[in-house]
Amino acid sequence: MQTTPDRFRCTEHDQDLTELVHEELELQIPATFRPKKPKEFRVIVTCLGSGATTEHSVACTGTVAS
């Protein structure tokens, strides 16, 4: 799966959310239905922050193609 941007981060906690974004995209757009031309997406993932009390949702946007 190719996404633009290729990395997604929580700016508040400097956490890499790329794997979570790709997992959510897999659920929303299975590989067999992924467009050859870039398609815009918006997913919401959970950043665990630096501890259990700082967990919060982060919206990530970009484009995806197969």
PDB file as gemmi writes it, atoms N, CA and C in Angstrom:
CRYST1    1.000    1.000    1.000  90.00  90.00  90.00 P 1                      
ATOM      1  N   MET A   1       0.851  -1.172   0.000  1.00  0.00           N  
ATOM      2  CA  MET A   1       0.000   0.000   0.000  1.00  0.00           C  
ATOM      3  C   MET A   1       0.894   1.232   0.000  1.00  0.00           C  
ATOM      4  N   GLN A   2       0.571   2.155  -0.878  1.00  0.00           N  
ATOM      5  CA  GLN A   2       1.336   3.404  -0.954  1.00  0.00           C  
ATOM      6  C   GLN A   2       0.456   4.537  -0.440  1.00  0.00           C  
ATOM      7  N   THR A   3       0.954   5.254   0.539  1.00  0.00           N  
ATOM      8  CA  THR A   3       0.230   6.409   1.064  1.00  0.00           C  
ATOM      9  C   THR A   3       1.084   7.657   0.925  1.00  0.00           C  
ATOM     10  N   THR A   4       0.402   8.768   0.799  1.00  0.00           N  
ATOM     11  CA  THR A   4       1.055  10.074   0.821  1.00  0.00           C  
ATOM     12  C   THR A   4       0.338  10.891   1.880  1.00  0.00           C  
ATOM     13  N   PRO A   5       1.009  11.319   2.909  1.00  0.00           N  
ATOM     14  CA  PRO A   5       2.425  11.119   3.189  1.00  0.00           C  
ATOM     15  C   PRO A   5       2.723   9.649   3.493  1.00  0.00           C  
ATOM     16  N   ASP A   6       4.017   9.283   3.508  1.00  0.00           N  
ATOM     17  CA  ASP A   6       4.379   7.890   3.757  1.00  0.00           C  
ATOM     18  C   ASP A   6       4.501   7.580   5.246  1.00  0.00           C  
ATOM     19  N   ARG A   7       4.507   8.599   6.095  1.00  0.00           N  
ATOM     20  CA  ARG A   7       4.574   8.438   7.560  1.00  0.00           C  
ATOM     21  C   ARG A   7       3.525   9.329   8.219  1.00  0.00           C  
ATOM     22  N   PHE A   8       2.954   8.836   9.321  1.00  0.00           N  
ATOM     23  CA  PHE A   8       1.961   9.593  10.083  1.00  0.00           C  
ATOM     24  C   PHE A   8       2.418   9.626  11.534  1.00  0.00           C  
ATOM     25  N   ARG A   9       2.381  10.823  12.134  1.00  0.00           N  
ATOM     26  CA  ARG A   9       2.869  10.986  13.508  1.00  0.00           C  
ATOM     27  C   ARG A   9       1.875  11.771  14.340  1.00  0.00           C  
ATOM     28  N   CYS A  10       1.861  11.472  15.632  1.00  0.00           N  
ATOM     29  CA  CYS A  10       1.149  12.311  16.595  1.00  0.00           C  
ATOM     30  C   CYS A  10       2.135  13.410  16.974  1.00  0.00           C  
ATOM     31  N   THR A  11       1.812  14.637  16.624  1.00  0.00           N  
ATOM     32  CA  THR A  11       2.742  15.734  16.906  1.00  0.00           C  
ATOM     33  C   THR A  11       2.818  16.056  18.394  1.00  0.00           C  
ATOM     34  N   GLU A  12       1.755  15.739  19.115  1.00  0.00           N  
ATOM     35  CA  GLU A  12       1.737  16.013  20.551  1.00  0.00           C  
ATOM     36  C   GLU A  12       2.699  15.110  21.325  1.00  0.00           C  
ATOM     37  N   HIS A  13       2.804  13.823  20.920  1.00  0.00           N  
ATOM     38  CA  HIS A  13       3.633  12.860  21.647  1.00  0.00           C  
ATOM     39  C   HIS A  13       4.796  12.326  20.816  1.00  0.00           C  
ATOM     40  N   ASP A  14       4.946  12.813  19.579  1.00  0.00           N  
ATOM     41  CA  ASP A  14       5.992  12.352  18.673  1.00  0.00           C  
ATOM     42  C   ASP A  14       5.970  10.831  18.526  1.00  0.00           C  
ATOM     43  N   GLN A  15       4.763  10.275  18.380  1.00  0.00           N  
ATOM     44  CA  GLN A  15       4.581   8.836  18.196  1.00  0.00           C  
ATOM     45  C   GLN A  15       4.325   8.540  16.726  1.00  0.00           C  
ATOM     46  N   ASP A  16       4.916   7.466  16.219  1.00  0.00           N  
ATOM     47  CA  ASP A  16       4.685   7.038  14.839  1.00  0.00           C  
ATOM     48  C   ASP A  16       3.367   6.274  14.784  1.00  0.00           C  
ATOM     49  N   LEU A  17       2.411   6.780  14.008  1.00  0.00           N  
ATOM     50  CA  LEU A  17       1.090   6.184  13.881  1.00  0.00           C  
ATOM     51  C   LEU A  17       0.900   5.479  12.536  1.00  0.00           C  
ATOM     52  N   THR A  18       1.967   5.364  11.755  1.00  0.00           N  
ATOM     53  CA  THR A  18       1.870   4.831  10.402  1.00  0.00           C  
ATOM     54  C   THR A  18       1.246   3.440  10.368  1.00  0.00           C  
ATOM     55  N   GLU A  19       1.686   2.545  11.223  1.00  0.00           N  
ATOM     56  CA  GLU A  19       1.149   1.184  11.235  1.00  0.00           C  
ATOM     57  C   GLU A  19      -0.347   1.185  11.551  1.00  0.00           C  
ATOM     58  N   LEU A  20      -0.752   2.021  12.503  1.00  0.00           N  
ATOM     59  CA  LEU A  20      -2.174   2.110  12.853  1.00  0.00           C  
ATOM     60  C   LEU A  20      -3.003   2.638  11.684  1.00  0.00           C  
ATOM     61  N   VAL A  21      -2.470   3.624  10.973  1.00  0.00           N  
ATOM     62  CA  VAL A  21      -3.169   4.185   9.815  1.00  0.00           C  
ATOM     63  C   VAL A  21      -3.317   3.116   8.729  1.00  0.00           C  
ATOM     64  N   HIS A  22      -2.250   2.369   8.467  1.00  0.00           N  
ATOM     65  CA  HIS A  22      -2.303   1.325   7.445  1.00  0.00           C  
ATOM     66  C   HIS A  22      -3.285   0.220   7.844  1.00  0.00           C  
ATOM     67  N   GLU A  23      -3.329  -0.143   9.128  1.00  0.00           N  
ATOM     68  CA  GLU A  23      -4.286  -1.151   9.596  1.00  0.00           C  
ATOM     69  C   GLU A  23      -5.725  -0.675   9.382  1.00  0.00           C  
ATOM     70  N   GLU A  24      -5.991   0.572   9.690  1.00  0.00           N  
ATOM     71  CA  GLU A  24      -7.335   1.124   9.517  1.00  0.00           C  
ATOM     72  C   GLU A  24      -7.712   1.178   8.036  1.00  0.00           C  
ATOM     73  N   LEU A  25      -6.764   1.549   7.190  1.00  0.00           N  
ATOM     74  CA  LEU A  25      -7.022   1.574   5.750  1.00  0.00           C  
ATOM     75  C   LEU A  25      -7.307   0.169   5.217  1.00  0.00           C  
ATOM     76  N   GLU A  26      -6.602  -0.839   5.730  1.00  0.00           N  
ATOM     77  CA  GLU A  26      -6.853  -2.227   5.319  1.00  0.00           C  
ATOM     78  C   GLU A  26      -8.288  -2.622   5.629  1.00  0.00           C  
ATOM     79  N   LEU A  27      -8.797  -2.161   6.760  1.00  0.00           N  
ATOM     80  CA  LEU A  27     -10.182  -2.465   7.137  1.00  0.00           C  
ATOM     81  C   LEU A  27     -11.173  -1.728   6.239  1.00  0.00           C  
ATOM     82  N   GLN A  28     -10.864  -0.497   5.918  1.00  0.00           N  
ATOM     83  CA  GLN A  28     -11.784   0.332   5.134  1.00  0.00           C  
ATOM     84  C   GLN A  28     -11.702   0.067   3.632  1.00  0.00           C  
ATOM     85  N   ILE A  29     -10.489  -0.184   3.141  1.00  0.00           N  
ATOM     86  CA  ILE A  29     -10.289  -0.383   1.698  1.00  0.00           C  
ATOM     87  C   ILE A  29      -9.435  -1.641   1.508  1.00  0.00           C  
ATOM     88  N   PRO A  30     -10.057  -2.824   1.418  1.00  0.00           N  
ATOM     89  CA  PRO A  30      -9.275  -4.051   1.203  1.00  0.00           C  
ATOM     90  C   PRO A  30      -8.428  -3.947  -0.069  1.00  0.00           C  
ATOM     91  N   ALA A  31      -7.328  -4.677  -0.113  1.00  0.00           N  
ATOM     92  CA  ALA A  31      -6.374  -4.597  -1.219  1.00  0.00           C  
ATOM     93  C   ALA A  31      -7.021  -4.797  -2.584  1.00  0.00           C  
ATOM     94  N   THR A  32      -8.004  -5.676  -2.678  1.00  0.00           N  
ATOM     95  CA  THR A  32      -8.627  -5.942  -3.973  1.00  0.00           C  
ATOM     96  C   THR A  32      -9.434  -4.760  -4.480  1.00  0.00           C  
ATOM     97  N   PHE A  33      -9.807  -3.825  -3.597  1.00  0.00           N  
ATOM     98  CA  PHE A  33     -10.602  -2.667  -3.989  1.00  0.00           C  
ATOM     99  C   PHE A  33      -9.798  -1.367  -3.993  1.00  0.00           C  
ATOM    100  N   ARG A  34      -8.511  -1.456  -3.705  1.00  0.00           N  
ATOM    101  CA  ARG A  34      -7.693  -0.258  -3.641  1.00  0.00           C  
ATOM    102  C   ARG A  34      -7.484   0.317  -5.043  1.00  0.00           C  
ATOM    103  N   PRO A  35      -7.666   1.610  -5.201  1.00  0.00           N  
ATOM    104  CA  PRO A  35      -7.549   2.221  -6.526  1.00  0.00           C  
ATOM    105  C   PRO A  35      -6.108   2.267  -7.018  1.00  0.00           C  
ATOM    106  N   LYS A  36      -5.945   2.204  -8.327  1.00  0.00           N  
ATOM    107  CA  LYS A  36      -4.603   2.347  -8.910  1.00  0.00           C  
ATOM    108  C   LYS A  36      -4.173   3.817  -8.880  1.00  0.00           C  
ATOM    109  N   LYS A  37      -5.144   4.722  -9.080  1.00  0.00           N  
ATOM    110  CA  LYS A  37      -4.853   6.155  -8.963  1.00  0.00           C  
ATOM    111  C   LYS A  37      -5.054   6.553  -7.498  1.00  0.00           C  
ATOM    112  N   PRO A  38      -4.289   7.510  -7.010  1.00  0.00           N  
ATOM    113  CA  PRO A  38      -4.430   7.935  -5.618  1.00  0.00           C  
ATOM    114  C   PRO A  38      -5.854   8.380  -5.278  1.00  0.00           C  
ATOM    115  N   LYS A  39      -6.329   7.936  -4.116  1.00  0.00           N  
ATOM    116  CA  LYS A  39      -7.652   8.310  -3.618  1.00  0.00           C  
ATOM    117  C   LYS A  39      -7.482   8.916  -2.229  1.00  0.00           C  
ATOM    118  N   GLU A  40      -8.176  10.017  -1.977  1.00  0.00           N  
ATOM    119  CA  GLU A  40      -8.070  10.671  -0.670  1.00  0.00           C  
ATOM    120  C   GLU A  40      -8.716   9.814   0.406  1.00  0.00           C  
ATOM    121  N   PHE A  41      -8.144   9.885   1.619  1.00  0.00           N  
ATOM    122  CA  PHE A  41      -8.725   9.178   2.757  1.00  0.00           C  
ATOM    123  C   PHE A  41      -8.605  10.022   4.013  1.00  0.00           C  
ATOM    124  N   ARG A  42      -9.398   9.663   4.995  1.00  0.00           N  
ATOM    125  CA  ARG A  42      -9.333  10.247   6.337  1.00  0.00           C  
ATOM    126  C   ARG A  42      -9.660   9.134   7.309  1.00  0.00           C  
ATOM    127  N   VAL A  43      -8.756   8.823   8.208  1.00  0.00           N  
ATOM    128  CA  VAL A  43      -8.986   7.802   9.224  1.00  0.00           C  
ATOM    129  C   VAL A  43      -8.691   8.397  10.594  1.00  0.00           C  
ATOM    130  N   ILE A  44      -9.301   7.818  11.595  1.00  0.00           N  
ATOM    131  CA  ILE A  44      -9.049   8.237  12.972  1.00  0.00           C  
ATOM    132  C   ILE A  44      -8.441   7.049  13.706  1.00  0.00           C  
ATOM    133  N   VAL A  45      -7.278   7.275  14.298  1.00  0.00           N  
ATOM    134  CA  VAL A  45      -6.585   6.240  15.050  1.00  0.00           C  
ATOM    135  C   VAL A  45      -6.350   6.742  16.474  1.00  0.00           C  
ATOM    136  N   THR A  46      -5.963   5.830  17.347  1.00  0.00           N  
ATOM    137  CA  THR A  46      -5.732   6.183  18.746  1.00  0.00           C  
ATOM    138  C   THR A  46      -4.242   6.228  19.043  1.00  0.00           C  
ATOM    139  N   CYS A  47      -3.784   7.385  19.502  1.00  0.00           N  
ATOM    140  CA  CYS A  47      -2.409   7.530  19.981  1.00  0.00           C  
ATOM    141  C   CYS A  47      -2.418   7.180  21.460  1.00  0.00           C  
ATOM    142  N   LEU A  48      -1.528   6.288  21.862  1.00  0.00           N  
ATOM    143  CA  LEU A  48      -1.464   5.896  23.272  1.00  0.00           C  
ATOM    144  C   LEU A  48      -0.721   6.911  24.113  1.00  0.00           C  
ATOM    145  N   GLY A  49      -0.064   7.845  23.475  1.00  0.00           N  
ATOM    146  CA  GLY A  49       0.648   8.891  24.204  1.00  0.00           C  
ATOM    147  C   GLY A  49       1.800   8.321  25.004  1.00  0.00           C  
ATOM    148  N   SER A  50       2.089   8.939  26.117  1.00  0.00           N  
ATOM    149  CA  SER A  50       3.198   8.487  26.954  1.00  0.00           C  
ATOM    150  C   SER A  50       2.715   7.660  28.135  1.00  0.00           C  
ATOM    151  N   GLY A  51       1.446   7.401  28.215  1.00  0.00           N  
ATOM    152  CA  GLY A  51       0.870   6.600  29.290  1.00  0.00           C  
ATOM    153  C   GLY A  51      -0.617   6.428  29.081  1.00  0.00           C  
ATOM    154  N   ALA A  52      -1.253   5.623  29.895  1.00  0.00           N  
ATOM    155  CA  ALA A  52      -2.672   5.305  29.713  1.00  0.00           C  
ATOM    156  C   ALA A  52      -3.581   6.530  29.840  1.00  0.00           C  
ATOM    157  N   THR A  53      -3.159   7.542  30.581  1.00  0.00           N  
ATOM    158  CA  THR A  53      -4.020   8.705  30.795  1.00  0.00           C  
ATOM    159  C   THR A  53      -3.957   9.716  29.654  1.00  0.00           C  
ATOM    160  N   THR A  54      -3.022   9.554  28.723  1.00  0.00           N  
ATOM    161  CA  THR A  54      -2.891  10.526  27.639  1.00  0.00           C  
ATOM    162  C   THR A  54      -3.411   9.989  26.303  1.00  0.00           C  
ATOM    163  N   GLU A  55      -4.104   8.863  26.316  1.00  0.00           N  
ATOM    164  CA  GLU A  55      -4.660   8.280  25.095  1.00  0.00           C  
ATOM    165  C   GLU A  55      -5.647   9.252  24.459  1.00  0.00           C  
ATOM    166  N   HIS A  56      -5.534   9.429  23.140  1.00  0.00           N  
ATOM    167  CA  HIS A  56      -6.441  10.337  22.448  1.00  0.00           C  
ATOM    168  C   HIS A  56      -6.536   9.965  20.976  1.00  0.00           C  
ATOM    169  N   SER A  57      -7.578  10.452  20.316  1.00  0.00           N  
ATOM    170  CA  SER A  57      -7.790  10.176  18.895  1.00  0.00           C  
ATOM    171  C   SER A  57      -7.042  11.186  18.033  1.00  0.00           C  
ATOM    172  N   VAL A  58      -6.536  10.691  16.907  1.00  0.00           N  
ATOM    173  CA  VAL A  58      -5.824  11.537  15.958  1.00  0.00           C  
ATOM    174  C   VAL A  58      -6.398  11.268  14.570  1.00  0.00           C  
ATOM    175  N   ALA A  59      -6.813  12.313  13.877  1.00  0.00           N  
ATOM    176  CA  ALA A  59      -7.307  12.174  12.507  1.00  0.00           C  
ATOM    177  C   ALA A  59      -6.118  12.299  11.562  1.00  0.00           C  
ATOM    178  N   CYS A  60      -6.012  11.347  10.633  1.00  0.00           N  
ATOM    179  CA  CYS A  60      -4.933  11.357   9.647  1.00  0.00           C  
ATOM    180  C   CYS A  60      -5.553  11.387   8.251  1.00  0.00           C  
ATOM    181  N   THR A  61      -5.015  12.220   7.399  1.00  0.00           N  
ATOM    182  CA  THR A  61      -5.516  12.333   6.030  1.00  0.00           C  
ATOM    183  C   THR A  61      -4.372  12.198   5.046  1.00  0.00           C  
ATOM    184  N   GLY A  62      -4.720  11.812   3.834  1.00  0.00           N  
ATOM    185  CA  GLY A  62      -3.718  11.680   2.785  1.00  0.00           C  
ATOM    186  C   GLY A  62      -4.336  11.029   1.584  1.00  0.00           C  
ATOM    187  N   THR A  63      -3.499  10.383   0.775  1.00  0.00           N  
ATOM    188  CA  THR A  63      -3.980   9.629  -0.375  1.00  0.00           C  
ATOM    189  C   THR A  63      -3.428   8.220  -0.302  1.00  0.00           C  
ATOM    190  N   VAL A  64      -4.169   7.278  -0.903  1.00  0.00           N  
ATOM    191  CA  VAL A  64      -3.759   5.876  -0.922  1.00  0.00           C  
ATOM    192  C   VAL A  64      -3.913   5.324  -2.332  1.00  0.00           C  
ATOM    193  N   ALA A  65      -2.998   4.440  -2.715  1.00  0.00           N  
ATOM    194  CA  ALA A  65      -3.065   3.747  -4.007  1.00  0.00           C  
ATOM    195  C   ALA A  65      -2.489   2.351  -3.805  1.00  0.00           C  
ATOM    196  N   SER A  66      -2.800   1.470  -4.745  1.00  0.00           N  
ATOM    197  CA  SER A  66      -2.289   0.102  -4.621  1.00  0.00           C  
ATOM    198  C   SER A  66      -0.864   0.010  -5.097  1.00  0.00           C  
TER     199      SER A  66                                                      
END                                                                             
